[in-house]
Amino acid sequence: MKELKLESLKHVSMEDFSGFGRIIGRFEEMEEYLFTLRPEKPKGVADLDVTDYAYWDLLPFKDTGLRFSMGMIWMKNKPAGTNVEWSECHKTTFEFFFPLGGKELIFVLAPKGPVPDIEKTRAFLIGPDEGILLDKGTWHYPPFAPYGNTPILMPRYGELAEVTGPVTEAFGKKFDTPQPLYRIGMLHAMETYYYGNSFEDGRFTKNGDYSVRVV
């Protein structure tokens, strides 16, 4: 088992985090680094007497053939030293996470790849004044709260579709969506994969070795 030291996101640069996604909430004028989810520096404007700075096109998503959703989740508290033994990734969907109520969340992340690289896995303490955008394919364990029940605003953008059965047709493709893992009638990210003590054919099974602990 690998032990992960919890890193406060406020001490992590956008460049350092770019292997997982993008930090949302930083003053963009102070940041010059460009990466996949920041291919160009956003154009900021002073908006009359209402805002000091406004970015009306912070994230250049230009493909209108995909779907956007706005979700809310309430994450459970998990104690320090909790073992994390599986990870998931969404190959064709972006996910945002914004903790609300002045609270924070803990996220265990690994860069995109065929499987989560345990040596590159890191744990971040996120919030209360910043959120993140996970890139497509970023491996992650669902975020959990360091204390108390935590509400999280969770927009998603990508190949999201309402599940119709064991196989769901969407975006001109067929996706395996076995029950009960995929709930019929619910909006799910297609092309989702699991690794570790994970889900397979709708059941929780062993699928690779992955075991970390946040300390």
N, C-alpha and C positions, 0 to 999 in steps of 0.2 A: 504494500500500500504506500502510495506517495502522499506526503503531507504538504499541503499548500498553505503558504502564508497569506493571510487576507490582506489585500492591497486596497487602500482607499483610492477611488477613482480620481478624486480631486488632485492627487499627486501623480497621476498618470497622464502623459502627453497624448494628444490626438495621434501623433505619429506612432507612439508605442502601442496604442490601442487599435491601430488600423488593421492589424491582422485578424481582428474579430469583427470589426464594424466601425461605427462612428459615434463619438461622444456628441450629444446634443445639449446645448446650453452654454457652450463656451463663446466668449466674445471673439467672433471670427476675424476681426481686424488684427488680432495679435498672433494669428496663425498663418504661416506661409506654406506649410507642408501640403503637398497634393498626393492623393491616393485614390484607390478605386471608387470609394463612395464620396470623394471630394476631388473630382477630376479638374475642377477649376475653383478659384476663390470666389465665393458668393459676392454678389454686388449688394452692398448695404446702402440705405438712404436714410437721411433724417426726415421724419414724416411730420412736417409742420411743427406744432407744439405738443404733439401727442406722444411721440417716441423719441428717444435719443438715437436709436438705430433700429432699422427694420430690414429683414431679409425675406423677401416675398418668394424667392425660389431657392431655398436653402439646399434642397435635395433634387438634383436634376433627373427625376423620373419622367421619361418621355414616352414610354410604351403604354398606350391607352388600352391595349388589348387585355390587360390583366385586371384583377379585382382588388378593391380596397375595402377594408372593414375596420370598424372601430369597436374594440372590446374593452371590458373592464374585468379584472380578476382580483380576488382577495387571497393573498398568499399566507400560508400558515407559518408560524414560528417554528424554527428547528434549532436545537441547542448547539452550542459550540462543540466541535469534535464530531459532528454528524458525518457518517460515511456516505460517500457518493459512489454508487456502483454501476451506473449506466449513464448514457448520454444520447442525445438525439440531434438530428439536423434536418433542416428543410431546404432541399436543393434549389427550389424555385420560388421561395417566399422570403421577403424581408420582414423582420419583426422589430417593433419599437417597444421600449419599456420605460415608463415614467412613474416612479413611486409618488404617491400623493400623501397629503396630511402631514407633511414635514417628516416623513419616515424614510427608511432606507431599505435596500434589499441586497442580498448576496447572490452573485452569479458565478458559477463555475463554467469556464469557457475553454474551448480548444479551437485552433484555427481549422479552416476547411481542409478536407483531405479525405481519402478513402475510409479511414477510421480516425477516431480522436487520438492524437499523439499525447500520451500521458506526460511526456517530458516537456511539452509545450502548453500543458493545461495550467490555467491560472484562475485564481479566485479574486473577485472584485467586490468591494463595498460601494454601492451606487446610491446616489441621492444625498440629501434631499433636494438639492438645487440643480441637479443634472440628470439627464436620462441617456439612454443609448439606443442606437439602431444596430441590430445584428445583421451582418451581411448574409446573403444566401449561402447556405452550406456550412455556416459556423456551428460547430458542435457545442451543445449546452445541456446542462441539467436545469430543469425548471427553477426559476429564482425562488429563494425563500427568505423569510424575514428574520433579522437578528433579534427582534423583540416585537411581540404582539402581532395581531392580524394586520396585514398591510395592503391597502388598496393600490392597484397599479393600473394605469391607463395603458392599453395595449393595442395600438393600431397595427394592422398588417397589410402588406401589399405584395401581390404575386399571383401564383397559381392556386387560388383559393376556390373551393367548390363545395357545394352541398352534396353530401354523401347520399347515394341512392341505394346502395347494397354492397355486396362483397367486391364488386367492380364498379367504379364510377367513371363515366365518360365526361370529359371536360377539356376545353382548349385543344380539341381535335385529337385527343389521346385517351387511352384507357389506363386507369390507375387502380392498383390493388388497394382496397379499403375494407379490410376484414372487420367484422363485428366480434366482440364488443368494443375493440379499440377505437374504431371509427363509428361514431353514432349517426344513424340514419337521420337525415334532415338537418344535421348540424353542418356548419361551415368549417371545413378542415383544410390545412395546408397539404396539398398533394406532394408526392415524392418526399415523404418523411421516412427517415431511416433511424434505426436504434442500434446501439452497441453496448456490450456489457451484459449485466443481468437485466435483459431488456425484453421488449415486446416482439413476438414473432407469431404470425398467424393468429393474432388476437389473444395470445397468451404471454405471460411473463416467463421468459426462458433465458438460458445462457447463450450469449452470442458474442464471444470474445472476452478478453480480460481487461477490466477497467475498474480501478479502485483507488479513490483519493479521499483525503480527509482535510477539511478546512480547519486550520489552527490559528 
